Amino acid sequence: MDEICLLLAGIAAEQLLIGSHGEGAGMGSESDLARATALATKIEVQVGMGDSLVQRATEVSPQVVAAVVANSTSARKIDEILQVELSRAREILMAERELLLKVTDELDQGAVVTAERIRALEEEGASRRLAS
């Protein structure tokens, strides 16, 4: 579930900062939303973590995802997983709003923000809080 939460963090950040997410969040089969949907589908139909222990697919290909989400019952279950993880991503980002705003500023300036840079920004914030 953590990976789904991570994949939905961009959408959550857009919702927190501008009120809604852009259409780019779900564009294409390699988008974060598509990947999160594929993982939620895998949870529901392949690894026995859904309501049923029946394994329905050996591989979760884009065709399997499309077939599963075409079933309204399965689609609701997958959407529920996605909604729960999106909510969790929003909660995490709200708790780390100061860091989110710093990362956003760097991205707005055209910077590439690596994991190392995020850690550095996080440490700077922690140092400032300790100093005050």
C-alpha positions as a Markdown table, in Angstrom:
| # | Residue | x | y | z |
|---|---|---|---|---|
| 1 | Met | 0.0 | 0.0 | 0.0 |
| 2 | Asp | 2.9 | 2.3 | 0.7 |
| 3 | Glu | 3.9 | 2.3 | -3.0 |
| 4 | Ile | 0.3 | 3.2 | -4.0 |
| 5 | Cys | 0.4 | 6.1 | -1.5 |
| 6 | Leu | 3.7 | 7.3 | -2.9 |
| 7 | Leu | 2.4 | 7.1 | -6.5 |
| 8 | Leu | -0.6 | 9.2 | -5.5 |
| 9 | Ala | 1.4 | 11.8 | -3.6 |
| 10 | Gly | 1.7 | 14.0 | -6.7 |
| 11 | Ile | -2.0 | 14.2 | -7.1 |
| 12 | Ala | -2.4 | 14.8 | -3.4 |
| 13 | Ala | 0.1 | 17.7 | -3.5 |
| 14 | Glu | -1.7 | 19.3 | -6.5 |
| 15 | Gln | -5.0 | 19.0 | -4.6 |
| 16 | Leu | -3.5 | 20.6 | -1.5 |
| 17 | Leu | -1.7 | 23.4 | -3.3 |
| 18 | Ile | -4.1 | 24.3 | -6.1 |
| 19 | Gly | -7.3 | 22.7 | -5.2 |
| 20 | Ser | -7.4 | 20.0 | -7.9 |
| 21 | His | -5.1 | 17.8 | -9.8 |
| 22 | Gly | -4.2 | 18.3 | -13.4 |
| 23 | Glu | -5.0 | 16.0 | -16.3 |
| 24 | Gly | -1.4 | 15.0 | -16.6 |
| 25 | Ala | -1.7 | 12.9 | -13.4 |
| 26 | Gly | -3.4 | 10.1 | -15.3 |
| 27 | Met | -2.1 | 10.5 | -18.8 |
| 28 | Gly | -0.7 | 7.4 | -20.3 |
| 29 | Ser | -0.1 | 3.8 | -19.2 |
| 30 | Glu | 3.1 | 4.8 | -17.3 |
| 31 | Ser | 1.5 | 7.7 | -15.4 |
| 32 | Asp | 1.6 | 7.5 | -11.6 |
| 33 | Leu | -2.2 | 7.0 | -11.5 |
| 34 | Ala | -2.1 | 4.2 | -14.0 |
| 35 | Arg | 0.7 | 2.5 | -12.0 |
| 36 | Ala | -1.2 | 3.0 | -8.8 |
| 37 | Thr | -4.4 | 1.5 | -10.4 |
| 38 | Ala | -2.4 | -1.5 | -11.7 |
| 39 | Leu | -1.0 | -2.1 | -8.2 |
| 40 | Ala | -4.5 | -1.8 | -6.6 |
| 41 | Thr | -5.7 | -4.2 | -9.2 |
| 42 | Lys | -2.9 | -6.6 | -8.4 |
| 43 | Ile | -3.8 | -6.4 | -4.7 |
| 44 | Glu | -7.5 | -7.1 | -5.5 |
| 45 | Val | -7.1 | -10.0 | -8.0 |
| 46 | Gln | -3.7 | -11.5 | -7.8 |
| 47 | Val | -2.1 | -11.6 | -4.4 |
| 48 | Gly | -5.2 | -12.6 | -2.3 |
| 49 | Met | -5.4 | -9.3 | -0.4 |
| 50 | Gly | -8.9 | -8.4 | -1.7 |
| 51 | Asp | -12.1 | -9.7 | -0.3 |
| 52 | Ser | -11.6 | -13.1 | -2.1 |
| 53 | Leu | -8.6 | -15.5 | -1.9 |
| 54 | Val | -9.3 | -16.5 | -5.5 |
| 55 | Gln | -6.3 | -15.7 | -7.6 |
| 56 | Arg | -7.8 | -14.5 | -10.9 |
| 57 | Ala | -4.7 | -13.6 | -12.9 |
| 58 | Thr | -1.1 | -14.6 | -13.2 |
| 59 | Glu | 0.0 | -11.3 | -14.5 |
| 60 | Val | -1.6 | -7.9 | -14.2 |
| 61 | Ser | -1.2 | -6.5 | -17.7 |
| 62 | Pro | -2.9 | -3.3 | -18.9 |
| 63 | Gln | -5.5 | -5.6 | -20.5 |
| 64 | Val | -6.2 | -7.3 | -17.2 |
| 65 | Val | -6.5 | -3.9 | -15.4 |
| 66 | Ala | -9.0 | -2.8 | -18.1 |
| 67 | Ala | -11.0 | -6.0 | -17.8 |
| 68 | Val | -11.1 | -5.8 | -14.0 |
| 69 | Val | -12.0 | -2.1 | -13.8 |
| 70 | Ala | -14.8 | -2.7 | -16.3 |
| 71 | Asn | -16.5 | -4.8 | -13.7 |
| 72 | Ser | -18.3 | -2.3 | -11.5 |
| 73 | Thr | -17.8 | -4.3 | -8.3 |
| 74 | Ser | -14.1 | -4.7 | -8.8 |
| 75 | Ala | -13.8 | -1.1 | -9.9 |
| 76 | Arg | -15.4 | 0.1 | -6.7 |
| 77 | Lys | -13.0 | -2.0 | -4.6 |
| 78 | Ile | -10.0 | -0.7 | -6.6 |
| 79 | Asp | -11.2 | 2.9 | -6.3 |
| 80 | Glu | -11.6 | 2.4 | -2.6 |
| 81 | Ile | -8.0 | 1.3 | -2.3 |
| 82 | Leu | -6.9 | 4.3 | -4.3 |
| 83 | Gln | -9.1 | 6.7 | -2.3 |
| 84 | Val | -7.7 | 5.4 | 1.0 |
| 85 | Glu | -4.1 | 5.8 | -0.2 |
| 86 | Leu | -4.8 | 9.2 | -1.7 |
| 87 | Ser | -6.2 | 10.4 | 1.6 |
| 88 | Arg | -3.2 | 9.0 | 3.4 |
| 89 | Ala | -0.9 | 10.8 | 1.0 |
| 90 | Arg | -2.8 | 14.1 | 1.7 |
| 91 | Glu | -2.4 | 13.6 | 5.5 |
| 92 | Ile | 1.3 | 13.0 | 5.2 |
| 93 | Leu | 1.8 | 16.0 | 3.0 |
| 94 | Met | -0.3 | 18.2 | 5.3 |
| 95 | Ala | 1.9 | 17.2 | 8.2 |
| 96 | Glu | 4.9 | 18.0 | 6.1 |
| 97 | Arg | 3.4 | 21.2 | 4.5 |
| 98 | Glu | 6.6 | 23.3 | 5.1 |
| 99 | Leu | 8.7 | 20.8 | 3.3 |
| 100 | Leu | 6.1 | 20.4 | 0.5 |
| 101 | Leu | 6.2 | 24.2 | -0.1 |
| 102 | Lys | 10.0 | 24.2 | -0.2 |
| 103 | Val | 10.1 | 21.4 | -2.8 |
| 104 | Thr | 7.4 | 23.2 | -4.8 |
| 105 | Asp | 9.5 | 26.4 | -4.8 |
| 106 | Glu | 12.5 | 24.5 | -6.1 |
| 107 | Leu | 10.5 | 22.8 | -8.8 |
| 108 | Asp | 9.0 | 26.2 | -9.8 |
| 109 | Gln | 12.5 | 27.5 | -10.2 |
| 110 | Gly | 13.2 | 24.6 | -12.6 |
| 111 | Ala | 15.3 | 22.5 | -10.2 |
| 112 | Val | 15.5 | 18.8 | -10.3 |
| 113 | Val | 14.6 | 17.7 | -6.8 |
| 114 | Thr | 16.3 | 14.5 | -5.8 |
| 115 | Ala | 15.7 | 12.4 | -2.7 |
| 116 | Glu | 19.0 | 13.7 | -1.4 |
| 117 | Arg | 17.8 | 17.3 | -1.9 |
| 118 | Ile | 14.6 | 16.6 | -0.1 |
| 119 | Arg | 16.5 | 15.1 | 2.8 |
| 120 | Ala | 18.7 | 18.3 | 2.9 |
| 121 | Leu | 15.6 | 20.5 | 2.8 |
| 122 | Glu | 14.1 | 18.4 | 5.6 |
| 123 | Glu | 17.3 | 18.7 | 7.7 |
| 124 | Glu | 17.4 | 22.5 | 7.1 |
| 125 | Gly | 13.8 | 22.8 | 8.4 |
| 126 | Ala | 14.6 | 20.7 | 11.5 |
| 127 | Ser | 17.7 | 22.8 | 12.2 |
| 128 | Arg | 15.7 | 26.0 | 12.0 |
| 129 | Arg | 13.0 | 24.6 | 14.3 |
| 130 | Leu | 15.7 | 23.6 | 16.9 |
| 131 | Ala | 17.3 | 27.0 | 16.7 |
| 132 | Ser | 14.1 | 28.8 | 17.4 |
